[in-house]
Amino acid sequence: MPFPSQLAFTGYSLATIFCWGTGDFLGGYAAKRANAVVLTAGAHACGLVLMTMLALLDGGPFPERTLALWAVAGGLSGGGALAIFYRALASGKMGMTAPISAVLAAAISVAFGMFTEGLPHLIQLIGFCLAAVGIVLISQSEGGAGRPQGFRLAVLAGFGFAGFFICMKQTGASSALWSAALSRTASLVLVGAIVLVTGSARNIQRNALLLGGLAGCLDVTGTALYVRASQSGRLDAAVVLSSLYPAVTVLLARLLLKERFTRWKTVGMVTAILAVPMIALQ
């Protein structure tokens, strides 16, 4: 991969980490004060408005039918996963439940990437292993005590996020902004239907809605950045780097919510940081 393209890939991936990690923190915090599905619908609506405006201002071509359908499929998978994920964050500690989904989603997507694109370089493989170890260490519960609350929901969300990663990669070289907007349209329709069926639209507070809206804007921005990263490099490398976003969630939970930051989390953070340049060498 030429240096400029490699630099772009790394930049898009790191920006994705920041957006998704911060968005998950805000969404998880808001989900403790509101119905998770309603919150997800509000977040998706705000994200859709933002991304549609950016796509129109950018003036990029609308994706062709097949590529658009892949984006829609990614939105359905990711939208349902995000609603489940917010519920998992609300039921347990963010610093423990967030990495579980990331590890599972990354493992499934990496296996798919290796099957379709072949094995990456040895240095990248070592980086993948370091990243996996880092995320697992970050997810260690305090005192090594069992599974955190929300574990099963986090696992279910992980499968949905894997589907999102794989589907969005299939959008090819189409406009990342339009792909993100289409993805968010599909997820909004799905989550909105769930809200109508469950009749839970009243279970929302204004402050939670504002935080959810901001989380939605960050999440959809991360989606567009991830699409650009996957267009600039391999699927497995883009997924593994982007999946380090729980590090940001954990740091924010530690700084703002005073969640305990054990030595294992510290080791995990350092390991994850070491993995970034190794994965970026494509």
C-alpha positions in Angstrom: 0.0 0.0 0.0 1.5 3.4 -1.0 2.4 5.6 2.0 -0.3 8.3 1.4 -3.0 5.5 1.2 -1.6 3.9 4.3 -1.6 7.2 6.1 -5.2 7.8 5.1 -6.2 4.3 6.2 -4.7 4.9 9.7 -6.2 8.3 10.0 -9.7 7.1 9.1 -9.4 4.2 11.5 -8.2 6.3 14.4 -11.0 8.9 13.8 -13.5 6.0 13.8 -12.2 4.8 17.1 -12.7 8.3 18.6 -16.2 8.7 17.2 -17.5 5.3 18.1 -15.9 5.2 21.5 -17.2 8.7 22.5 -20.6 7.9 21.0 -20.9 4.6 22.9 -20.1 6.4 26.2 -22.7 9.1 25.6 -25.3 6.5 24.4 -24.6 4.2 27.3 -24.9 7.0 29.8 -28.1 8.2 28.3 -29.5 4.7 28.2 -29.3 4.5 32.0 -32.0 7.3 32.0 -34.2 6.3 29.1 -35.6 3.3 27.2 -32.7 2.0 25.1 -34.8 1.4 22.0 -36.4 4.8 22.0 -33.0 6.3 22.6 -31.5 4.4 19.7 -34.4 5.7 17.4 -33.7 9.3 18.4 -29.9 8.8 17.9 -30.5 7.3 14.5 -32.8 10.1 13.5 -30.2 12.8 14.4 -27.5 10.8 12.7 -29.5 10.4 9.5 -30.2 14.2 9.3 -26.5 15.0 9.7 -25.2 12.5 7.2 -27.9 13.3 4.6 -27.0 17.0 4.8 -23.3 16.1 4.5 -23.9 13.8 1.5 -25.9 16.5 -0.3 -23.3 19.1 0.4 -20.5 16.8 -0.8 -22.3 16.2 -4.1 -21.1 12.6 -4.5 -23.0 10.2 -6.7 -25.7 8.1 -5.2 -24.7 4.4 -4.9 -25.9 2.0 -7.6 -28.7 -0.4 -6.6 -26.6 -3.4 -5.5 -24.2 -1.3 -3.4 -27.1 0.6 -1.9 -28.8 -2.6 -0.8 -25.6 -3.7 0.9 -25.6 -0.4 2.9 -29.3 -1.0 3.8 -28.4 -4.6 5.0 -25.6 -3.2 7.1 -28.0 -0.6 8.6 -30.5 -3.3 9.6 -27.8 -5.4 11.2 -26.1 -2.6 12.9 -29.3 -0.8 14.0 -30.7 -3.8 15.8 -27.2 -4.4 17.3 -26.9 -0.9 18.6 -30.3 -1.0 20.3 -29.3 -4.2 22.1 -25.8 -2.8 22.8 -27.2 0.3 24.5 -29.4 -1.9 26.6 -26.3 -4.0 27.6 -24.4 -0.8 28.5 -27.3 0.4 30.6 -27.5 -2.9 32.5 -23.8 -3.3 33.3 -20.6 -1.3 33.6 -19.6 0.4 30.3 -16.0 -0.5 30.8 -16.8 -4.2 30.9 -19.6 -4.7 28.5 -18.4 -2.5 25.6 -15.3 -4.6 24.8 -17.2 -7.9 24.6 -19.2 -6.8 21.6 -16.0 -5.4 20.0 -14.0 -8.6 20.4 -16.8 -10.9 19.0 -17.6 -8.5 16.0 -13.9 -8.2 15.2 -13.2 -12.0 15.4 -16.1 -12.8 13.0 -15.2 -10.0 10.6 -11.5 -10.9 10.6 -12.3 -14.5 9.8 -14.4 -13.4 6.9 -11.7 -11.0 5.7 -9.1 -13.6 5.7 -11.3 -16.1 3.9 -12.2 -13.5 1.1 -8.9 -11.5 0.9 -6.3 -14.0 2.0 -3.9 -13.9 5.0 -2.4 -10.5 5.8 1.3 -10.0 6.5 2.9 -11.6 9.5 3.3 -8.2 11.3 -0.4 -7.5 10.8 -1.3 -10.9 12.2 0.8 -10.2 15.3 -1.0 -6.8 15.5 -4.3 -8.6 15.3 -3.3 -10.8 18.2 -2.1 -7.9 20.3 -5.3 -6.0 19.6 -7.5 -9.0 20.7 -5.4 -9.4 23.9 -5.7 -5.7 24.6 -9.5 -5.6 24.2 -9.9 -8.8 26.3 -7.8 -7.3 29.1 -9.7 -4.1 28.9 -12.9 -6.1 29.4 -11.7 -8.0 32.5 -14.1 -7.6 35.4 -12.9 -6.4 38.7 -11.3 -9.1 40.8 -11.8 -11.6 38.0 -15.4 -12.1 39.1 -17.5 -13.9 36.5 -19.4 -12.4 33.7 -20.4 -8.7 33.8 -24.1 -7.8 33.7 -25.3 -7.4 30.2 -22.9 -10.1 28.9 -25.5 -12.0 26.8 -26.8 -8.8 25.3 -23.3 -7.7 24.5 -22.6 -11.0 22.8 -25.8 -10.7 20.7 -24.9 -7.2 19.7 -21.4 -8.5 18.7 -23.0 -10.7 16.0 -25.0 -7.8 14.7 -22.0 -5.5 14.5 -20.1 -8.2 12.6 -22.9 -8.2 10.0 -22.6 -4.4 9.8 -18.9 -4.5 9.3 -19.1 -7.1 6.5 -22.1 -5.5 4.7 -20.6 -2.0 4.7 -17.3 -3.4 3.2 -19.4 -4.6 0.3 -20.5 -1.1 -0.6 -17.2 -0.9 -2.5 -15.9 2.5 -3.7 -19.3 4.2 -3.4 -19.8 7.5 -1.5 -19.0 6.8 2.2 -21.5 9.6 3.1 -24.3 8.2 1.1 -23.6 4.6 2.3 -23.7 5.8 5.9 -26.9 7.7 5.2 -28.6 4.7 3.6 -27.4 2.5 6.5 -28.8 4.9 9.0 -32.1 5.1 7.1 -32.6 1.3 7.3 -31.6 1.2 11.0 -34.0 4.0 11.8 -36.9 2.3 10.1 -36.1 -0.9 12.0 -35.8 0.7 15.4 -38.7 3.0 14.8 -40.9 0.0 14.1 -39.8 -1.6 17.3 -40.7 1.6 19.2 -44.2 1.6 17.7 -44.8 -2.1 18.4 -43.6 -1.9 22.0 -45.4 1.4 22.7 -42.4 2.8 24.5 -42.1 6.2 22.9 -43.1 8.0 26.0 -40.1 6.6 28.0 -37.6 9.4 27.2 -36.2 12.4 29.0 -35.1 15.6 27.3 -31.5 15.4 28.6 -31.2 11.7 27.6 -32.6 12.6 24.1 -30.0 15.3 23.7 -27.2 13.0 24.7 -28.6 10.3 22.4 -28.8 12.7 19.5 -25.1 13.6 20.0 -24.2 10.0 20.3 -26.1 9.3 17.0 -24.2 12.0 15.2 -20.9 10.6 16.4 -21.9 7.1 15.6 -22.9 7.8 12.0 -19.8 9.9 11.5 -17.8 6.9 12.7 -19.7 4.8 10.2 -18.7 7.0 7.3 -15.1 7.0 8.5 -15.1 3.2 8.8 -16.4 2.9 5.2 -13.5 5.1 4.1 -11.0 3.0 6.1 -12.3 -0.2 4.6 -12.1 1.3 1.1 -8.4 2.3 1.8 -7.3 -1.1 3.1 -8.2 -4.6 4.0 -11.5 -5.5 5.8 -9.8 -7.3 8.7 -7.3 -4.5 9.3 -10.0 -1.9 9.2 -12.3 -3.9 11.5 -9.5 -4.6 14.1 -8.3 -1.1 14.3 -11.8 0.3 14.5 -12.7 -2.2 17.1 -10.3 -0.6 19.5 -13.0 2.0 20.2 -13.8 0.5 23.7 -10.5 2.0 24.9 -12.1 5.4 24.5 -15.3 4.3 26.2 -13.3 2.9 29.1 -11.2 6.0 29.5 -14.3 8.3 29.5 -16.0 6.0 32.0 -12.9 6.2 34.2 -12.5 10.0 33.9 -16.1 11.0 34.1 -17.9 8.2 35.9 -15.0 7.2 38.2 -15.4 3.5 37.2 -12.5 1.5 38.5 -9.4 1.2 36.2 -7.5 -1.9 37.1 -4.0 -2.8 36.2 -5.3 -5.3 33.6 -7.1 -2.5 31.9 -3.9 -0.4 31.9 -2.0 -3.3 30.4 -4.8 -3.8 27.8 -4.7 -0.1 26.8 -0.9 -0.3 26.3 -1.2 -3.5 24.3 -3.9 -2.0 22.1 -1.8 1.1 21.4 1.2 -1.1 20.4 -1.1 -3.0 18.0 -2.1 0.1 16.0 1.1 0.7 14.0 1.5 -3.0 13.4 -2.0 -3.3 11.9 -1.5 -0.1 9.9 1.5 -1.5 8.0 -0.4 -2.9 5.0 
